[in-house]
Each structure stands twice: as C-alpha cells, then as structure tokens.
Amino acid sequence: MDLNLLVALDALLAEESVSRAAARLGTSAPAMSRTLARIRRVCGDPILVRAGRTLVPTPRALELREEVSAIVARARGLLSPVPGSPLTRRFTLRVGDALLAVLAAPLLSAVRASEPGVDLRFVSDSLEGAPALRDGLVDLEVGTLDNADHDASTRVEPLLETRYVAAVRPAHPLARLGRVTPGAFAAVDHIGISRRGRVHGPIDDRLRALGLRRRIAVVVPSYPAALLLARESDLVCPAPAGLSVLDLMGLRTFEIPLDLPPATIAMAWHPRDEGDRAHRWLRDQVRSAVAELV
C-alpha cells in the first residue's frame, strides 16, 4: 500500500472537502480527487459521500478517522527534528536587489545569533517566483512581489509598506529645487528598472493622468546598476525610501510629486514548507529583520 494515501486520507477526513484537503497538502483538487478514488478502491468503501453541496464521512470513515490521524501524527514525529535541537541547514533566498542591500546584514546577524549552523544563499532576480519556489530552487522570496509571478497556491505574507523617492546626483538640476513639480519631474530623463525590460509603470500612469509624459532614456535590470548610473549622469532613478545605500553613494533624494500607490514588501514560499519547523524559524527571522528597517 502507498503510505502517502494515509496522509491524504487524514486530510480528507479532517477537512471533509476535496478542495480544502488539496490546499492543505499543497496539491490540486483534481489530483486529490484521483487520490480519493484510489483510497476508495483500497478500503472498499466510498469514505466520503455527497450530501447536498457537502461531503460527509461514511461509518467506515468515522471508524478510521481517529486511528489514521494518530498514525500520521506519529509518522511525522518520527521524521521531524527534535524540538529545540540546533538547525544545520542552508536556505536559498531570492531577495530584490534594492532590499538586499539593507536586509542582508541584519538578517545574517540575527541568523548567526540564533542558529549559527544555518547558512544563507542569496540568488538573482533572474529566478522567477512560482517556478523557483515550486521546483525547490528557492526556499523563500522577499521583495516587492508581482502577483503575476505566483500561482494561487503560493503563500504570500505582506511585511512592510514603503514609498518610492527619486534619487539624483548632487549636481542634478532637480537637486537644487526647493520643490519639484510634476512638470519639472517629467521634463528630465529617467532610468527604468526592470529585469524584463519594461518601460512603463505606475509613474507613467500618474503622469499621463496629468497630461504629462517622461522619457525613459535607459532601462537596466537591477538597482545597483541604476544607482551607479544616476550617480554618474543627470538621469533620475526611482528608489524605495530609506535605503542606506543612497546616502553611501552620495545621492540626493526628493519626493516624487505624484500620488503613487505604496510598494508592499512581502515574502512568499511554497505550501510544502508551511509547517516545516526550520522554515517557520526562517520566516520569523525575516519578519524581524524587515520590521527593523522601518
């Protein structure tokens, strides 16, 4: 017998719903329906039967529910790390490069203080959301996440809201203005930042509503490249507020004179890691490190 059927049976008996059991195990409803059909063949019993819009357990299922739950719990206990035991693991994180500049140091410090046996590996934005999480290439993604990059099963938790400012070199004409108007902002050349080469975003939408248009003179795939370019040219670079690297690079910032939506920093992970003790600990460290950035 496939012992994975016990795990599926436990979820089905607990949820009394194919779709909820599928969500609990991080699989699809059609796949869970096929698993239920296999369980019915093995048990020689319908297990769950339709009653109106709901499913109800058969008498045989009610007999099995408590014992199956206990067996699955014992099996998980055998395979899980002993609570409180030191972690020895390497986590791979995909972090937006603007956030990585300010998050890496406090996160590493917290990790080393709590679990010195844990190593961190940061990977490039080129590994895209859902596939990288689903395929196990990335354990956790942190940044201003694009919902289009994630499927419905991906767990996403908002962590922080921030705003965008404009960064320029000290000699830039806009750096000497006391107040930058939308017209003055649109009249200078800008840097676009997109790993996909996009040249249009929320700033352009707000400018268009005012009858204005800016020129994106260059598009680069990362914030480090954009900030270095802004330091050496008269191009304007949008950047999340509060980045210490802006001061380190000698850049000046000013408020973008537009009604822009806030940027939400969030973290995302695959459902299979939802209950993993080590992964829960990692998410706690990230929450704390991001909260300290405010």
Secondary structure, DSSP 8 states (H G I E B T S, - for coil): --THHHHHHHHHHHH--HHHHHHHHT--HHHHHHHHHHHHHHHTS-SEEEETTEEEE-HHHHHHHHHHHHHHHHHHHHHS--TT----EEEEEEE-HHHHHHHHHHHHHHHHHH-TTEEEEEE-TTS-HHHHHHTTS-SEEEES--GGGS-TTSEEEEEEEE-EEEEE-TTSGGGG-SS--HHHHHHSEEEEE-TT-----HHHHHHHHTT---EEEEEESSHHHHHHHHHTSS-BEEEETT-HHHHHTT-EEEE-SS----EEEEEEE-GGGTT-HHHHHHHHHHHHHHHTT-
